[in-house]
Structure formats: structure tokens, C-alpha cells
Amino acid sequence: MNRRQVMFGLGGAAVAAGLPGAVFAAGKVAHGSKSVLIVVDVQNCFVPGGSLAVKEGDVIVPLINRIAKGFENVVLTQDWHTADHVSFASQHSGKKPFEAVKLPYGNQVLWPDHCVQGTEGASLVKDLSIPHAQLVVRKGFHKDVDSYSAFTEADGKTSTGLGGYLKQRGMKRVFVVGLATDFCVAWTAMDARKQGFETYVVEDACRGIDAQGSLAKAWSSMKTAGVKRIQSGDLA
């Protein structure tokens, strides 16, 4: 079974994917001109008060700002859905948020309407301050397919182009922070491994939804994929 066919912790078991490797990094982790920080979906809809709020999603913003100052290369991502997006429960008669449906590309968790293009909810949190970020990747703008990963949409085929962009710029290491750990952060990190990047998730600079055990299952899948789990204090 392909990992794209099951959502973490909602309607299925975690799927092993990617490359082997230990989840914990030993000692300090250096980053330089060949490293990139990917800041995932720090948007108004995902912080307290938003339509799909992640608990303490706002708490990590100052830490992300501090971490980003140490990176020469930073990429931001934004969920950027159409108002009639297929992942919205409102588009499926009789369905409620967090239920799942079968779509052509696999199982899809249904969400409250969120991050609709051009709305305040889709905007980056105002306190996020990374003026030297070089690229904003918008994802989920195709109405018929969801997109959690910054690299590949949920059909497992449609590329955002981020992998090629990073490779052309000579990037070797990817560090991931943001929201939510068990969905867009995890999918981004595992796809970074599939693209051949050495990949780290900075755990204390992320927050998860943790629906029905999804957080633990996401960490297990990331470990299997060779993603390394570190804390902000581990950064050299």
C-alpha cells in the first residue's frame, strides 16, 4: 500500500515509506549555505482562533523567527485552497469534519473550510518575521486534490517544483518547522527524504493536531523514512 493512500491516524495505520535511518541526531547539527529551512503553513487558520486551529500553534512563532535568522536559505509554504476544495467537509453532503471519504487518489480526511485563497485565514501569521525568505510555495490550489507536502500533492504524482528548485540551488540538507507536525510537516519531511535530501524536523518548533494517535504514527513513519528528529537546541 502506498503511503499516499492513507492519512496518518485517521482511517488507517501508518505506512512505512522512504529510506532507512535513525530518527535521533547525535550532538549538534550544523547547517550552512547548502541547508534550507522550510517553514510549513504558519497561517491564521492554523493558530488559535482559526478555523482549523492547532493547539499552541502560535507559541512556536517566536522560536521559528529565531531559528530562521540562522539560516541563509528559507522557504515558506501556504495552504491555498479554492472555496470549493474537495478536502472540505462542506463539499460532501452528510459528511462532517474529520470523517474520511474515498477519492480517486486514495483516502481523504475532510476538514473544516480553511486557508481559502485570498482570505485573512490563508495569510501568514502577522508575527512571523522572516524577511529574507526566498520563496513561498502555495499548495492545495487544485480543487480536486489535497496537498500536504511542500514537494508533491496527495495524488503522489503532481509536483510543486520545490525539489527541483532546491536541487538546482545545490541544497543538501532540509530542516522542517511549522504546522502541523502530523500532517503537512511530516509529509514534507518524508518527501524531502524521497527527493534525496538529508532531512531534520525541529520538534519544538512544530505543533501537531494529534487526532486518534496521528502524532505518534507520523513520528513512526518519519523514523522509517530516515527523517531525523531534533530540538532547536541541537542546531549548531
Secondary structure, DSSP 8 states (H G I E B T S, - for coil): --GGGSBTTBSS-----S----SB--S-B---TTEEEEEE--BGGGSTTSTT--TTTTTTHHHHHHHHHT-S-EEEEEE-B-TT-TTBGGGSTT--TT-EEEETTEEEE-B-S--BTTSGGGSB-TT---TT--EEEEE--STTS---SSSB-TTSS-B-SHHHHHHHTT--EEEEEEE-IIIIIHHHHHHHHHTT-EEEEEEEEEE----TTHHHHHHHHHHHHT-EEE-GGGB-
